[in-house]
Amino acid sequence: MIAWATTALVVASLLALALASVRIVVGPTHADRIVALDIFLAAGVALAVAASLLTARTVFLDVAIGLALVGFVGTIGWARLVQKADPDDAQEDRP
């Protein structure tokens, strides 16, 4: 059962990586590219969890937690950078 779940997790992560790669290349806006980078990080977390399941070692879960934390902070940083670069594009008119 764990082998089947791990295989499904790896296949789904690789599919997400392929789609995110297309979004990075084609993405018309910087926000699309930021979301694609966030998908890369989420796929990395999923692959670390899959490695933990396959090897029955918890060290990979520590890696997954670290990746998630760094990814969150990085996404916030990139979003603020894009917002400061073009504030009219990042915010809509507020009443």
Phi and psi restraints in degrees (range 20) as a CNS / XPLOR table:
assign (resid 1 and name C) (resid 2 and name N)
       (resid 2 and name CA) (resid 2 and name C) 1.0 -67.6 20.0 2
assign (resid 2 and name N) (resid 2 and name CA)
       (resid 2 and name C) (resid 3 and name N) 1.0 -36.1 20.0 2
assign (resid 2 and name C) (resid 3 and name N)
       (resid 3 and name CA) (resid 3 and name C) 1.0 -63.8 20.0 2
assign (resid 3 and name N) (resid 3 and name CA)
       (resid 3 and name C) (resid 4 and name N) 1.0 -40.3 20.0 2
assign (resid 3 and name C) (resid 4 and name N)
       (resid 4 and name CA) (resid 4 and name C) 1.0 -65.8 20.0 2
assign (resid 4 and name N) (resid 4 and name CA)
       (resid 4 and name C) (resid 5 and name N) 1.0 -44.2 20.0 2
assign (resid 4 and name C) (resid 5 and name N)
       (resid 5 and name CA) (resid 5 and name C) 1.0 -65.6 20.0 2
assign (resid 5 and name N) (resid 5 and name CA)
       (resid 5 and name C) (resid 6 and name N) 1.0 -39.1 20.0 2
assign (resid 5 and name C) (resid 6 and name N)
       (resid 6 and name CA) (resid 6 and name C) 1.0 -67.1 20.0 2
assign (resid 6 and name N) (resid 6 and name CA)
       (resid 6 and name C) (resid 7 and name N) 1.0 -41.5 20.0 2
assign (resid 6 and name C) (resid 7 and name N)
       (resid 7 and name CA) (resid 7 and name C) 1.0 -62.3 20.0 2
assign (resid 7 and name N) (resid 7 and name CA)
       (resid 7 and name C) (resid 8 and name N) 1.0 -43.4 20.0 2
assign (resid 7 and name C) (resid 8 and name N)
       (resid 8 and name CA) (resid 8 and name C) 1.0 -63.8 20.0 2
assign (resid 8 and name N) (resid 8 and name CA)
       (resid 8 and name C) (resid 9 and name N) 1.0 -38.9 20.0 2
assign (resid 8 and name C) (resid 9 and name N)
       (resid 9 and name CA) (resid 9 and name C) 1.0 -65.9 20.0 2
assign (resid 9 and name N) (resid 9 and name CA)
       (resid 9 and name C) (resid 10 and name N) 1.0 -41.5 20.0 2
assign (resid 9 and name C) (resid 10 and name N)
       (resid 10 and name CA) (resid 10 and name C) 1.0 -67.4 20.0 2
assign (resid 10 and name N) (resid 10 and name CA)
       (resid 10 and name C) (resid 11 and name N) 1.0 -43.3 20.0 2
assign (resid 10 and name C) (resid 11 and name N)
       (resid 11 and name CA) (resid 11 and name C) 1.0 -64.1 20.0 2
assign (resid 11 and name N) (resid 11 and name CA)
       (resid 11 and name C) (resid 12 and name N) 1.0 -43.3 20.0 2
assign (resid 11 and name C) (resid 12 and name N)
       (resid 12 and name CA) (resid 12 and name C) 1.0 -65.1 20.0 2
assign (resid 12 and name N) (resid 12 and name CA)
       (resid 12 and name C) (resid 13 and name N) 1.0 -37.6 20.0 2
assign (resid 12 and name C) (resid 13 and name N)
       (resid 13 and name CA) (resid 13 and name C) 1.0 -67.1 20.0 2
assign (resid 13 and name N) (resid 13 and name CA)
       (resid 13 and name C) (resid 14 and name N) 1.0 -41.8 20.0 2
assign (resid 13 and name C) (resid 14 and name N)
       (resid 14 and name CA) (resid 14 and name C) 1.0 -66.3 20.0 2
assign (resid 14 and name N) (resid 14 and name CA)
       (resid 14 and name C) (resid 15 and name N) 1.0 -36.4 20.0 2
assign (resid 14 and name C) (resid 15 and name N)
       (resid 15 and name CA) (resid 15 and name C) 1.0 -65.5 20.0 2
assign (resid 15 and name N) (resid 15 and name CA)
       (resid 15 and name C) (resid 16 and name N) 1.0 -41.4 20.0 2
assign (resid 15 and name C) (resid 16 and name N)
       (resid 16 and name CA) (resid 16 and name C) 1.0 -63.9 20.0 2
assign (resid 16 and name N) (resid 16 and name CA)
       (resid 16 and name C) (resid 17 and name N) 1.0 -39.3 20.0 2
assign (resid 16 and name C) (resid 17 and name N)
       (resid 17 and name CA) (resid 17 and name C) 1.0 -63.3 20.0 2
assign (resid 17 and name N) (resid 17 and name CA)
       (resid 17 and name C) (resid 18 and name N) 1.0 -40.2 20.0 2
assign (resid 17 and name C) (resid 18 and name N)
       (resid 18 and name CA) (resid 18 and name C) 1.0 -65.6 20.0 2
assign (resid 18 and name N) (resid 18 and name CA)
       (resid 18 and name C) (resid 19 and name N) 1.0 -44.7 20.0 2
assign (resid 18 and name C) (resid 19 and name N)
       (resid 19 and name CA) (resid 19 and name C) 1.0 -67.3 20.0 2
assign (resid 19 and name N) (resid 19 and name CA)
       (resid 19 and name C) (resid 20 and name N) 1.0 -36.5 20.0 2
assign (resid 19 and name C) (resid 20 and name N)
       (resid 20 and name CA) (resid 20 and name C) 1.0 -68.7 20.0 2
assign (resid 20 and name N) (resid 20 and name CA)
       (resid 20 and name C) (resid 21 and name N) 1.0 -33.8 20.0 2
assign (resid 20 and name C) (resid 21 and name N)
       (resid 21 and name CA) (resid 21 and name C) 1.0 -63.5 20.0 2
assign (resid 21 and name N) (resid 21 and name CA)
       (resid 21 and name C) (resid 22 and name N) 1.0 -40.2 20.0 2
assign (resid 21 and name C) (resid 22 and name N)
       (resid 22 and name CA) (resid 22 and name C) 1.0 -64.7 20.0 2
assign (resid 22 and name N) (resid 22 and name CA)
       (resid 22 and name C) (resid 23 and name N) 1.0 -39.8 20.0 2
assign (resid 22 and name C) (resid 23 and name N)
       (resid 23 and name CA) (resid 23 and name C) 1.0 -67.8 20.0 2
assign (resid 23 and name N) (resid 23 and name CA)
       (resid 23 and name C) (resid 24 and name N) 1.0 -33.5 20.0 2
assign (resid 23 and name C) (resid 24 and name N)
       (resid 24 and name CA) (resid 24 and name C) 1.0 -67.5 20.0 2
assign (resid 24 and name N) (resid 24 and name CA)
       (resid 24 and name C) (resid 25 and name N) 1.0 -40.9 20.0 2
assign (resid 24 and name C) (resid 25 and name N)
       (resid 25 and name CA) (resid 25 and name C) 1.0 -74.9 20.0 2
assign (resid 25 and name N) (resid 25 and name CA)
       (resid 25 and name C) (resid 26 and name N) 1.0 -43.9 20.0 2
assign (resid 25 and name C) (resid 26 and name N)
       (resid 26 and name CA) (resid 26 and name C) 1.0 -89.7 20.0 2
assign (resid 26 and name N) (resid 26 and name CA)
       (resid 26 and name C) (resid 27 and name N) 1.0 -27.6 20.0 2
assign (resid 26 and name C) (resid 27 and name N)
       (resid 27 and name CA) (resid 27 and name C) 1.0 -40.2 20.0 2
assign (resid 27 and name N) (resid 27 and name CA)
       (resid 27 and name C) (resid 28 and name N) 1.0 118.1 20.0 2
assign (resid 27 and name C) (resid 28 and name N)
       (resid 28 and name CA) (resid 28 and name C) 1.0 -73.7 20.0 2
assign (resid 28 and name N) (resid 28 and name CA)
       (resid 28 and name C) (resid 29 and name N) 1.0 -22.9 20.0 2
assign (resid 28 and name C) (resid 29 and name N)
       (resid 29 and name CA) (resid 29 and name C) 1.0 -122.1 20.0 2
assign (resid 29 and name N) (resid 29 and name CA)
       (resid 29 and name C) (resid 30 and name N) 1.0 164.2 20.0 2
assign (resid 29 and name C) (resid 30 and name N)
       (resid 30 and name CA) (resid 30 and name C) 1.0 -67.7 20.0 2
assign (resid 30 and name N) (resid 30 and name CA)
       (resid 30 and name C) (resid 31 and name N) 1.0 -31.4 20.0 2
assign (resid 30 and name C) (resid 31 and name N)
       (resid 31 and name CA) (resid 31 and name C) 1.0 -62.6 20.0 2
assign (resid 31 and name N) (resid 31 and name CA)
       (resid 31 and name C) (resid 32 and name N) 1.0 -38.0 20.0 2
assign (resid 31 and name C) (resid 32 and name N)
       (resid 32 and name CA) (resid 32 and name C) 1.0 -62.2 20.0 2
assign (resid 32 and name N) (resid 32 and name CA)
       (resid 32 and name C) (resid 33 and name N) 1.0 -39.6 20.0 2
assign (resid 32 and name C) (resid 33 and name N)
       (resid 33 and name CA) (resid 33 and name C) 1.0 -69.1 20.0 2
assign (resid 33 and name N) (resid 33 and name CA)
       (resid 33 and name C) (resid 34 and name N) 1.0 -35.7 20.0 2
assign (resid 33 and name C) (resid 34 and name N)
       (resid 34 and name CA) (resid 34 and name C) 1.0 -65.6 20.0 2
assign (resid 34 and name N) (resid 34 and name CA)
       (resid 34 and name C) (resid 35 and name N) 1.0 -42.2 20.0 2
assign (resid 34 and name C) (resid 35 and name N)
       (resid 35 and name CA) (resid 35 and name C) 1.0 -64.2 20.0 2
assign (resid 35 and name N) (resid 35 and name CA)
       (resid 35 and name C) (resid 36 and name N) 1.0 -38.4 20.0 2
assign (resid 35 and name C) (resid 36 and name N)
       (resid 36 and name CA) (resid 36 and name C) 1.0 -64.2 20.0 2
assign (resid 36 and name N) (resid 36 and name CA)
       (resid 36 and name C) (resid 37 and name N) 1.0 -39.7 20.0 2
assign (resid 36 and name C) (resid 37 and name N)
       (resid 37 and name CA) (resid 37 and name C) 1.0 -65.3 20.0 2
assign (resid 37 and name N) (resid 37 and name CA)
       (resid 37 and name C) (resid 38 and name N) 1.0 -35.8 20.0 2
assign (resid 37 and name C) (resid 38 and name N)
       (resid 38 and name CA) (resid 38 and name C) 1.0 -66.2 20.0 2
assign (resid 38 and name N) (resid 38 and name CA)
       (resid 38 and name C) (resid 39 and name N) 1.0 -35.3 20.0 2
assign (resid 38 and name C) (resid 39 and name N)
       (resid 39 and name CA) (resid 39 and name C) 1.0 -66.1 20.0 2
assign (resid 39 and name N) (resid 39 and name CA)
       (resid 39 and name C) (resid 40 and name N) 1.0 -38.0 20.0 2
assign (resid 39 and name C) (resid 40 and name N)
       (resid 40 and name CA) (resid 40 and name C) 1.0 -58.1 20.0 2
assign (resid 40 and name N) (resid 40 and name CA)
       (resid 40 and name C) (resid 41 and name N) 1.0 -44.9 20.0 2
assign (resid 40 and name C) (resid 41 and name N)
       (resid 41 and name CA) (resid 41 and name C) 1.0 -65.3 20.0 2
assign (resid 41 and name N) (resid 41 and name CA)
       (resid 41 and name C) (resid 42 and name N) 1.0 -41.1 20.0 2
assign (resid 41 and name C) (resid 42 and name N)
       (resid 42 and name CA) (resid 42 and name C) 1.0 -64.0 20.0 2
assign (resid 42 and name N) (resid 42 and name CA)
       (resid 42 and name C) (resid 43 and name N) 1.0 -38.1 20.0 2
assign (resid 42 and name C) (resid 43 and name N)
       (resid 43 and name CA) (resid 43 and name C) 1.0 -67.3 20.0 2
assign (resid 43 and name N) (resid 43 and name CA)
       (resid 43 and name C) (resid 44 and name N) 1.0 -35.9 20.0 2
assign (resid 43 and name C) (resid 44 and name N)
       (resid 44 and name CA) (resid 44 and name C) 1.0 -63.8 20.0 2
assign (resid 44 and name N) (resid 44 and name CA)
       (resid 44 and name C) (resid 45 and name N) 1.0 -40.0 20.0 2
assign (resid 44 and name C) (resid 45 and name N)
       (resid 45 and name CA) (resid 45 and name C) 1.0 -64.0 20.0 2
assign (resid 45 and name N) (resid 45 and name CA)
       (resid 45 and name C) (resid 46 and name N) 1.0 -43.0 20.0 2
assign (resid 45 and name C) (resid 46 and name N)
       (resid 46 and name CA) (resid 46 and name C) 1.0 -64.3 20.0 2
assign (resid 46 and name N) (resid 46 and name CA)
       (resid 46 and name C) (resid 47 and name N) 1.0 -39.0 20.0 2
assign (resid 46 and name C) (resid 47 and name N)
       (resid 47 and name CA) (resid 47 and name C) 1.0 -68.4 20.0 2
assign (resid 47 and name N) (resid 47 and name CA)
       (resid 47 and name C) (resid 48 and name N) 1.0 -34.4 20.0 2
assign (resid 47 and name C) (resid 48 and name N)
       (resid 48 and name CA) (resid 48 and name C) 1.0 -66.7 20.0 2
assign (resid 48 and name N) (resid 48 and name CA)
       (resid 48 and name C) (resid 49 and name N) 1.0 -38.9 20.0 2
assign (resid 48 and name C) (resid 49 and name N)
       (resid 49 and name CA) (resid 49 and name C) 1.0 -66.0 20.0 2
assign (resid 49 and name N) (resid 49 and name CA)
       (resid 49 and name C) (resid 50 and name N) 1.0 -39.5 20.0 2
assign (resid 49 and name C) (resid 50 and name N)
       (resid 50 and name CA) (resid 50 and name C) 1.0 -63.8 20.0 2
assign (resid 50 and name N) (resid 50 and name CA)
       (resid 50 and name C) (resid 51 and name N) 1.0 -39.9 20.0 2
assign (resid 50 and name C) (resid 51 and name N)
       (resid 51 and name CA) (resid 51 and name C) 1.0 -64.2 20.0 2
assign (resid 51 and name N) (resid 51 and name CA)
       (resid 51 and name C) (resid 52 and name N) 1.0 -37.3 20.0 2
assign (resid 51 and name C) (resid 52 and name N)
       (resid 52 and name CA) (resid 52 and name C) 1.0 -65.2 20.0 2
assign (resid 52 and name N) (resid 52 and name CA)
       (resid 52 and name C) (resid 53 and name N) 1.0 -40.1 20.0 2
assign (resid 52 and name C) (resid 53 and name N)
       (resid 53 and name CA) (resid 53 and name C) 1.0 -66.4 20.0 2
assign (resid 53 and name N) (resid 53 and name CA)
       (resid 53 and name C) (resid 54 and name N) 1.0 -41.7 20.0 2
assign (resid 53 and name C) (resid 54 and name N)
       (resid 54 and name CA) (resid 54 and name C) 1.0 -69.1 20.0 2
assign (resid 54 and name N) (resid 54 and name CA)
       (resid 54 and name C) (resid 55 and name N) 1.0 -40.8 20.0 2
assign (resid 54 and name C) (resid 55 and name N)
       (resid 55 and name CA) (resid 55 and name C) 1.0 -93.7 20.0 2
assign (resid 55 and name N) (resid 55 and name CA)
       (resid 55 and name C) (resid 56 and name N) 1.0 -9.9 20.0 2
assign (resid 55 and name C) (resid 56 and name N)
       (resid 56 and name CA) (resid 56 and name C) 1.0 59.5 20.0 2
assign (resid 56 and name N) (resid 56 and name CA)
       (resid 56 and name C) (resid 57 and name N) 1.0 34.5 20.0 2
assign (resid 56 and name C) (resid 57 and name N)
       (resid 57 and name CA) (resid 57 and name C) 1.0 -116.5 20.0 2
assign (resid 57 and name N) (resid 57 and name CA)
       (resid 57 and name C) (resid 58 and name N) 1.0 139.2 20.0 2
assign (resid 57 and name C) (resid 58 and name N)
       (resid 58 and name CA) (resid 58 and name C) 1.0 -86.6 20.0 2
assign (resid 58 and name N) (resid 58 and name CA)
       (resid 58 and name C) (resid 59 and name N) 1.0 -6.9 20.0 2
assign (resid 58 and name C) (resid 59 and name N)
       (resid 59 and name CA) (resid 59 and name C) 1.0 -62.5 20.0 2
assign (resid 59 and name N) (resid 59 and name CA)
       (resid 59 and name C) (resid 60 and name N) 1.0 -31.5 20.0 2
assign (resid 59 and name C) (resid 60 and name N)
       (resid 60 and name CA) (resid 60 and name C) 1.0 -70.4 20.0 2
assign (resid 60 and name N) (resid 60 and name CA)
       (resid 60 and name C) (resid 61 and name N) 1.0 -26.1 20.0 2
assign (resid 60 and name C) (resid 61 and name N)
       (resid 61 and name CA) (resid 61 and name C) 1.0 -69.2 20.0 2
assign (resid 61 and name N) (resid 61 and name CA)
       (resid 61 and name C) (resid 62 and name N) 1.0 -34.3 20.0 2
assign (resid 61 and name C) (resid 62 and name N)
       (resid 62 and name CA) (resid 62 and name C) 1.0 -63.5 20.0 2
assign (resid 62 and name N) (resid 62 and name CA)
       (resid 62 and name C) (resid 63 and name N) 1.0 -40.2 20.0 2
assign (resid 62 and name C) (resid 63 and name N)
       (resid 63 and name CA) (resid 63 and name C) 1.0 -63.2 20.0 2
assign (resid 63 and name N) (resid 63 and name CA)
       (resid 63 and name C) (resid 64 and name N) 1.0 -42.1 20.0 2
assign (resid 63 and name C) (resid 64 and name N)
       (resid 64 and name CA) (resid 64 and name C) 1.0 -63.1 20.0 2
assign (resid 64 and name N) (resid 64 and name CA)
       (resid 64 and name C) (resid 65 and name N) 1.0 -41.6 20.0 2
assign (resid 64 and name C) (resid 65 and name N)
       (resid 65 and name CA) (resid 65 and name C) 1.0 -65.0 20.0 2
assign (resid 65 and name N) (resid 65 and name CA)
       (resid 65 and name C) (resid 66 and name N) 1.0 -42.9 20.0 2
assign (resid 65 and name C) (resid 66 and name N)
       (resid 66 and name CA) (resid 66 and name C) 1.0 -62.2 20.0 2
assign (resid 66 and name N) (resid 66 and name CA)
       (resid 66 and name C) (resid 67 and name N) 1.0 -43.4 20.0 2
assign (resid 66 and name C) (resid 67 and name N)
       (resid 67 and name CA) (resid 67 and name C) 1.0 -61.9 20.0 2
assign (resid 67 and name N) (resid 67 and name CA)
       (resid 67 and name C) (resid 68 and name N) 1.0 -41.5 20.0 2
assign (resid 67 and name C) (resid 68 and name N)
       (resid 68 and name CA) (resid 68 and name C) 1.0 -63.7 20.0 2
assign (resid 68 and name N) (resid 68 and name CA)
       (resid 68 and name C) (resid 69 and name N) 1.0 -42.1 20.0 2
assign (resid 68 and name C) (resid 69 and name N)
       (resid 69 and name CA) (resid 69 and name C) 1.0 -66.4 20.0 2
assign (resid 69 and name N) (resid 69 and name CA)
       (resid 69 and name C) (resid 70 and name N) 1.0 -46.5 20.0 2
assign (resid 69 and name C) (resid 70 and name N)
       (resid 70 and name CA) (resid 70 and name C) 1.0 -64.9 20.0 2
assign (resid 70 and name N) (resid 70 and name CA)
       (resid 70 and name C) (resid 71 and name N) 1.0 -38.5 20.0 2
assign (resid 70 and name C) (resid 71 and name N)
       (resid 71 and name CA) (resid 71 and name C) 1.0 -63.9 20.0 2
assign (resid 71 and name N) (resid 71 and name CA)
       (resid 71 and name C) (resid 72 and name N) 1.0 -39.6 20.0 2
assign (resid 71 and name C) (resid 72 and name N)
       (resid 72 and name CA) (resid 72 and name C) 1.0 -63.6 20.0 2
assign (resid 72 and name N) (resid 72 and name CA)
       (resid 72 and name C) (resid 73 and name N) 1.0 -48.2 20.0 2
assign (resid 72 and name C) (resid 73 and name N)
       (resid 73 and name CA) (resid 73 and name C) 1.0 -65.2 20.0 2
assign (resid 73 and name N) (resid 73 and name CA)
       (resid 73 and name C) (resid 74 and name N) 1.0 -39.7 20.0 2
assign (resid 73 and name C) (resid 74 and name N)
       (resid 74 and name CA) (resid 74 and name C) 1.0 -64.5 20.0 2
assign (resid 74 and name N) (resid 74 and name CA)
       (resid 74 and name C) (resid 75 and name N) 1.0 -40.7 20.0 2
assign (resid 74 and name C) (resid 75 and name N)
       (resid 75 and name CA) (resid 75 and name C) 1.0 -64.8 20.0 2
assign (resid 75 and name N) (resid 75 and name CA)
       (resid 75 and name C) (resid 76 and name N) 1.0 -41.4 20.0 2
assign (resid 75 and name C) (resid 76 and name N)
       (resid 76 and name CA) (resid 76 and name C) 1.0 -62.9 20.0 2
assign (resid 76 and name N) (resid 76 and name CA)
       (resid 76 and name C) (resid 77 and name N) 1.0 -42.4 20.0 2
assign (resid 76 and name C) (resid 77 and name N)
       (resid 77 and name CA) (resid 77 and name C) 1.0 -62.5 20.0 2
assign (resid 77 and name N) (resid 77 and name CA)
       (resid 77 and name C) (resid 78 and name N) 1.0 -46.1 20.0 2
assign (resid 77 and name C) (resid 78 and name N)
       (resid 78 and name CA) (resid 78 and name C) 1.0 -64.0 20.0 2
assign (resid 78 and name N) (resid 78 and name CA)
       (resid 78 and name C) (resid 79 and name N) 1.0 -39.8 20.0 2
assign (resid 78 and name C) (resid 79 and name N)
       (resid 79 and name CA) (resid 79 and name C) 1.0 -64.0 20.0 2
assign (resid 79 and name N) (resid 79 and name CA)
       (resid 79 and name C) (resid 80 and name N) 1.0 -41.2 20.0 2
assign (resid 79 and name C) (resid 80 and name N)
       (resid 80 and name CA) (resid 80 and name C) 1.0 -66.2 20.0 2
assign (resid 80 and name N) (resid 80 and name CA)
       (resid 80 and name C) (resid 81 and name N) 1.0 -37.5 20.0 2
assign (resid 80 and name C) (resid 81 and name N)
       (resid 81 and name CA) (resid 81 and name C) 1.0 -63.7 20.0 2
assign (resid 81 and name N) (resid 81 and name CA)
       (resid 81 and name C) (resid 82 and name N) 1.0 -44.4 20.0 2
assign (resid 81 and name C) (resid 82 and name N)
       (resid 82 and name CA) (resid 82 and name C) 1.0 -66.2 20.0 2
assign (resid 82 and name N) (resid 82 and name CA)
       (resid 82 and name C) (resid 83 and name N) 1.0 -37.9 20.0 2
assign (resid 82 and name C) (resid 83 and name N)
       (resid 83 and name CA) (resid 83 and name C) 1.0 -65.0 20.0 2
assign (resid 83 and name N) (resid 83 and name CA)
       (resid 83 and name C) (resid 84 and name N) 1.0 -40.3 20.0 2
assign (resid 83 and name C) (resid 84 and name N)
       (resid 84 and name CA) (resid 84 and name C) 1.0 -72.7 20.0 2
assign (resid 84 and name N) (resid 84 and name CA)
       (resid 84 and name C) (resid 85 and name N) 1.0 -30.2 20.0 2
assign (resid 84 and name C) (resid 85 and name N)
       (resid 85 and name CA) (resid 85 and name C) 1.0 -68.8 20.0 2
assign (resid 85 and name N) (resid 85 and name CA)
       (resid 85 and name C) (resid 86 and name N) 1.0 -39.3 20.0 2
assign (resid 85 and name C) (resid 86 and name N)
       (resid 86 and name CA) (resid 86 and name C) 1.0 -143.6 20.0 2
assign (resid 86 and name N) (resid 86 and name CA)
       (resid 86 and name C) (resid 87 and name N) 1.0 82.3 20.0 2
assign (resid 86 and name C) (resid 87 and name N)
       (resid 87 and name CA) (resid 87 and name C) 1.0 -66.5 20.0 2
assign (resid 87 and name N) (resid 87 and name CA)
       (resid 87 and name C) (resid 88 and name N) 1.0 -25.2 20.0 2
assign (resid 87 and name C) (resid 88 and name N)
       (resid 88 and name CA) (resid 88 and name C) 1.0 -71.4 20.0 2
assign (resid 88 and name N) (resid 88 and name CA)
       (resid 88 and name C) (resid 89 and name N) 1.0 -32.1 20.0 2
assign (resid 88 and name C) (resid 89 and name N)
       (resid 89 and name CA) (resid 89 and name C) 1.0 -79.0 20.0 2
assign (resid 89 and name N) (resid 89 and name CA)
       (resid 89 and name C) (resid 90 and name N) 1.0 -30.9 20.0 2
assign (resid 89 and name C) (resid 90 and name N)
       (resid 90 and name CA) (resid 90 and name C) 1.0 -81.1 20.0 2
assign (resid 90 and name N) (resid 90 and name CA)
       (resid 90 and name C) (resid 91 and name N) 1.0 -28.3 20.0 2
assign (resid 90 and name C) (resid 91 and name N)
       (resid 91 and name CA) (resid 91 and name C) 1.0 -119.4 20.0 2
assign (resid 91 and name N) (resid 91 and name CA)
       (resid 91 and name C) (resid 92 and name N) 1.0 142.3 20.0 2
assign (resid 91 and name C) (resid 92 and name N)
       (resid 92 and name CA) (resid 92 and name C) 1.0 -91.0 20.0 2
assign (resid 92 and name N) (resid 92 and name CA)
       (resid 92 and name C) (resid 93 and name N) 1.0 165.6 20.0 2
assign (resid 92 and name C) (resid 93 and name N)
       (resid 93 and name CA) (resid 93 and name C) 1.0 -63.4 20.0 2
assign (resid 93 and name N) (resid 93 and name CA)
       (resid 93 and name C) (resid 94 and name N) 1.0 130.5 20.0 2
assign (resid 93 and name C) (resid 94 and name N)
       (resid 94 and name CA) (resid 94 and name C) 1.0 -105.0 20.0 2
assign (resid 94 and name N) (resid 94 and name CA)
       (resid 94 and name C) (resid 95 and name N) 1.0 145.4 20.0 2
